[in-house]
């Protein structure tokens, strides 16, 4: 399905687009929450009613179009309902990870200046004056009369997500309503998705990968989304794939590894898997295909532009590559003077006019402009492209770490480490601990070894769980270059070489 050539041709609303099947087939099942303790089934009609009732209630709080709503919700259906409700009436939702600490979410709130905070029990809230709506009150809004969709310019701000940047501060990424148009390219270029599919996503409701691939895209296609309950283990997840007749399965690479260790076997309805969030190791792909008889199709993207390079059932990737640009997307490998010849390493870039590309970084035009070059958006990742358009991923240009699909700035982790009194200096880097498995490691210089239990607790109080180091390594000194910058690559190489010696 090609991207519309002129998404600005008519007034548009993202939620109306995603839920358009509610009018055509209100009884069709949109969502099954696979929680043995509290299973839920939502039809398209019921989902739309809950979304538009919630939208009415949010406006009744005094919120107005353009106001920002900070989402502090857990792994429940409340998350996508609130998200779509905001977009339906031109409020700007700001989805955030429930794992963020009070310090982290306070910093985000200071940047966002939310009009309202949606607050579930047990999830850290920001300090500040923004009123908080408890979860029970939010759920009560579902029965309000339906709001009318706010139609308008597809280029207007729709939602804001936060990503770790090289500055070490969480950076707001502002997306337009028209971002959903770019996701239509994924239907053909990645998913192979139809209205008859039952797509199971292994992630939580409040992860943006789940929100897009697991919910928005199946609903846009009129398919059924399957979301396991919180805490579902690998064995139970494998059983659900079979019992719930999932036809497509989506997860981060780490979940595929867990399922393989649990003894994943072929299932009668599964056609293929989808992987994104981090590079899928070839060993994991091969093991999955051998165990299940199905392929895994990988996609590459980022917070600033979702996914735009992928493989699909109709266009499998050449071995070792990510795949090709999705239909209607323009991708290049750039050097200092522009696009490079085939098979030449350079920066992966996507055309600046791509509908899935962000409007910009929140209140930071300088940082926004720095990511563009002669009509291209620079991803900051390195790759090559062959003569047929297949892209090979070679790594990150910067030191951004990847923790289970979340991008994490080492500067955030290092700031937390620096506040531990007995550490003189520290650095964070992503290191390989065994084949196809990497973790965040903290390297520190100190006169004596520190109490790692106390250090881990110190980090846990300041960082979301996925940002916390899994290893603490004492070194004589932190390596630096001539300009004083930390050489994180040298730390990685030193650790992995020492680890190889230990295993020899």
Secondary structure by P-SEA (a helix, b strand, c coil): cccccccccccccaaaaaaccccccccccccccccccbbbbbcaaaaaaaaaaaaaaaaaacccccbbbbbbccccaaaaaaaaaaaaacbbbbbbbccccaaaaaaaaaaacccccccccccccccccbbbbcaaaaaaacccccccccccccccccbbbbbbcccccbbbbbbccccccccccccccccccccccbbbbccccccccccccccaaaaaacbbbbbbcccccaaaaaaaaaaacccbbbbcaaaaaaaaaacccccccccbbbbccccccaaaaaaaaaaccbbbbbbbbcccccccccccccccccccccccccccbbbbbbccccccccccccccccccccccccccccccaaaaaaaccccbbbccccccccccbbbbbccccccccccccbbbbaaaaaaaaaaccccccbbbbbbbccccbbbbbbbbbcccccaaaaaaaaaaacccccccccbbbbccbbbbccccccaaaaaaaaaaaaaaaaac
